[in-house]
Amino acid sequence: MKPLAKHALPPKVRRSLKKLGQDLRTARLRRNVTVASLAERAGVSAGTILRLERGDPGVGLGTLALALWLLGLNDRMMTLADEGLDEIGLTLEAEARRQRARPRKLS
């Protein structure tokens, strides 16, 4: 039986994964790195790299991270869910902050 998450992905998420895979492929080709070479360096099969480049959600996050690092793109991954760039989260956090300080009793 195949994992549910693979089939339950919203279309927008599937498109994002597909674009990520295409961008990874473009980066690999620009560096003149073969699928076989990247796979060997990453310790995975060439088929896994091809699945990654197709945006297959079943490829492990560790494999993606390693492929990005091998292609010199690790810095970009560091900002994917950067808390300082999370506009929605920062807005919600600001709204939840107390508007006034509570008086403290002095002993």
Secondary structure by P-SEA (a helix, b strand, c coil): ccccccccccaaaaaaaaaaaaaaaaaaaaacccaaaaaaaacccaaaaaaaaaccccccaaaaaaaaaaacaaaaaaaccccccaaaaaaaaaaaccccccccccc
